[in-house]
Amino acid sequence: MPLRTTILLITAILIAPWSTPAHAQEGNYHIQPEDVLKITVYEHDDLQTRARVSSEGEISFPLLNKVTAAGLTVREMEDQLKTALEKDYLVSAQVQVFIEEYHVKQVTVLGAVQTPGTYKMHTEKTTTVLEAIAMAGGFTKVASENGTRVIRTQGTQQEAIPVRVSDITKKGKKEQDIPLMAGDIVFVPESFF
């Protein structure tokens, strides 16, 4: 094999694991609303199901009706279905769950930006506050850049995280350009001066 071909092959092997989306590499990925699951039960083609997780975190599954999926790992989902099927219907269920489509992660940017709206986040790396603002066309002339805050909801708790943009852009404090989570709202207020 020519040297060039060998180098290209080795490069492809080394890069391949890093080119897959981060969530696909994580064995502990938790199923989210809007994910699409493909479920098979060995030797029971009638139970093969393709289902989108609802906003309530459930799927419909033959024989079991509504089944909670959101928040579970793939392994936990398989175990849950296996247990439920073996309880009343099958002697030994071999269940396989595959995430066919991952939910689209989105962030909302509101306030004094050129194009407020909801934007798709990066799938292979984190999206930061400044990147989200850039997606929204940047600040308007009346923006209070240092009044920027991230509004994050986790469960029933909501918090507002202040972000001093000038510390990031002028002082080089990149650690303050925080990574966003799906569902975050970046709010840029207007300056009153």
C-alpha positions, 0 to 999 in steps of 0.5 A, a space after each residue: 500500500 502506498 505511503 500516502 494511502 496508509 497515512 490517509 487511512 490512519 488519519 481517517 481512523 483517528 479522526 472518525 471517533 471525533 467526527 460523530 456527534 458528542 451525544 452519540 459517543 456518550 454511553 450515558 446519553 439520556 433520551 430527550 423529548 423529540 428524540 425518535 426511537 426505533 424499538 425491536 423485540 426479538 422474534 416479535 415483529 408485530 412489536 417493532 416500533 418507531 416512536 417520537 418522544 412526546 413533549 411530556 417525555 412519553 412514547 406509545 408502545 404496543 400492548 403497553 400504551 404510554 411508556 415514559 422514555 425521557 430521562 432514561 438511558 437507552 439501556 434503562 429504556 430497554 430494561 423498562 420495556 423488557 420488565 413491562 413486557 415480561 410482566 403480562 405478555 412475554 416469557 423472555 423479552 429481548 428488547 433493543 432500543 436505538 435512537 434513530 434521530 436526536 432532538 434538535 437542540 435550540 437556543 432562543 436569543 431575545 432583546 437588542 439583537 439584529 434578528 431575535 429568534 430561536 436558533 439551532 445549536 451546534 451538534 458536535 460542539 457546545 454553543 456559547 453565549 457569543 456564538 448565539 448572539 452572532 447567530 442572531 446577527 449581533 447586537 443592535 446600536 442600543 444594546 446593553 452588552 454587559 446586561 446580557 444574561 442567560 435564563 436557564 430553566 431546570 425542572 421547576 427552577 429558573 435562574 438568570 446568569 449574568 454575562 459581562 460581554 466586555 470581559 470576554 471581548 476586551 479582557 479575554 476572559 473566555 471562561 465567561 463565554 458560558 456554554 449554553 444548554 438546550 432551551 436556554 434563553 439569551 436576553 440582551 436588554 436595551 441601554 437606557 443611556 
